[in-house]
Amino acid sequence: MTSLLGRVRALFTGAHELPTGFDGELEGEERVLATATGTHGPLVATNHGLWLPEDSGARRVGWHLLSKVRWQDGVIGIVEAEEWQWIDGAVLLRDRPRRDFRLNAAGKLPDVVHSRVTRSIRSTQYRELPGVGGARFVRRGVPGRDGTVLQVRADSGTDEAALVDYTREVARRLENVAESGE
């Protein structure tokens, strides 16, 4: 349970204490934005990402790698993306299976998570690709880094060769725009 002093400090500074049972190690400039307790352990939102409880200890997922987040009936559902291939500065993503965390006391965590995931997205476009399928191209900010990264999430069944070719073309166009200062 959070101490009275901790709650007062959070009220005035916006900083929150780490919950009991949290075993992650925050970086020097990482600050706590919200916490929640769940049946699997504590969840902690920081300016760098969302710390999730794992069997091996807490693990942080950067805001740019949260594909989908759903809050319903006291359960937060998290779909995390994994980077599987880099192509000329763009990254192809695959979604991991959704994980659900039942929260006993959600506090501001769902709102903070929604806000941070939304703020990480700079632009998004969907493109049908030659052959079969399509992909979503998303430019996202990465916590602790300047600029954005181009993420590509293909529809199921999309032709992988066409995806790689089109991603390379888009990445080159974006690089040319950046170099020309447009």
N, C-alpha and C positions, 0 to 999 in steps of 0.2 A: 504494500500500500504506500502511496506517495505521502510524504510528510507534509504538514501544514506549511512549513517554511518553503518546501519545494514548490507547492502549489502557488504560494504568494509570489515567489521569485518568477515562476513561469508566467504569471499574470502580468507582471511589470516588464519582464525582459523578452517574453516570447519564447524563452528557452525552456525545455522540458527535461525533467530527470529521466534517466533510464529506468525502466521497470525492473522489479525484482525478477531474477531468473534470466535476464538478458545476458548472453555470454559472447556477444560480438565485440570487436574492437574498432571504435570509431577513429577516423583519421583526424589529424590535428585541427583542420578547418571545418570538419563535419559537425553540424549542429542538429539537434533533435527538434523536429517540428510537431510531431504527434506520436502517441503510443496507444496501444490497445492490448488487452489481455485476451488470449484465446485458449481454446481447449488444447491446442498443440504447443502453446507457449506464447511469449510476447512477440508482437509485431511492432517495429519501430520505423517511422518515416523520418528521414533526414533530408538535408538539402542535396545529398548525393544519390539517394535511392531509398528503396524499401527493404528493410531487414526482415527476412522470413525465418521462422524456426525450422531447423532441420535436425535429423537424428544426430548428425555430427557437429552441431552447433549452428548458431545464427549465421546467415549468409545474405549479403547485400546484393540486390538486383538494381542496377541503374535504371533511372526513370525511362531512359531511351529504350530499354529492353522489356518494358511492360507493354505487351500488345493489347490486351483487353483486361479490364477490371470491372467486376460486377458486384454491386452491393444489394443484397436482398435478404429480408427476414433474418437479420443478424449474422449472415454469412458473407464474407468477402471472397469472391472467386477471382483468382489470378491466373492469367495466361502469360507466361514468360516466353520471350523469343530467344533463340540461340543463333549466333552468327555462324554460318556454315561455309561461306565462301566470300572472299573479297575480290572485287573486280574493278580495277582502276579507281580506287577510292570509294567505291560503292560496296555495300555489304548485302548479301542475300541472307534472308532470315527464314527460319522454320520455327513454328510455334510448338512449344512443349504442351503436353496435356494440361488442362486446367486443374488447378489445385484449389480446394475450398478450405477456408479457415473460419470456423465458428468463433465469433467474438463475444466474450462475456460482457465486456465494457468497451464499446467501440470508440467513445469520445469523438474527437475531431478527425480520427484517422481516415475514414472513408472520404471526407471532404478534401483533406490534404492530398490523398492519393489521386483523386479525380483531378484536382487542380494541377498537380505536378505533372501528371501524364499529359494532360491537355496542353499545358504550357511548353512541354518539350517538343511539340509538333509545330513546325514552322510552315509547312505546306504539304499537301497530299493530292495525288492524282492517280486515277485508275486508267490503265491502258490495256486494250485488247492486243494480244501479240499475234504475229504471223503464225499460222498453223493452229495449234490448239491452246486455248487458255488465255489468261490475262494475269496482270500483277498490279499491286498497289505500290506506288513509289512515294516514299515519305521522307521529307527532310526534317531531321530532328536534332535538337541541341543535346549535347552530351555533358552531364555534370562534370565540372572541373576542366572543361576544354573550350577553347574559342571556336566559333564557327559551328557548322552543322555536319552531319553525316547523312548520306543518302542511303536509306534502307529500302530493300525491295522484298516484298512478301508475295509470292506467287500463289495463284489459285491451285487447288488440287488438280493434278492431271496436266498442268502446263508443260509444254515442250521445253525441256531444260536448255537445249542448245539455243533455241530462239530467245529464251529468257537471258542467257548469258550475253548473246550478241546485242540485244536491245539495251541491256543494262550498260554495257560498255559504251554504246553510242550515247546514251543519256549522260553518263558520267563525263564523257569527253565534252559534250555540249556545255555542261555546267562548269567544267574547268575553263573552257574558252570564255564563257560569260564572266567568270571571276577574274580571269587575267585581263580582260578588256575593261573591267571596272564598271560594267553595266549594272 
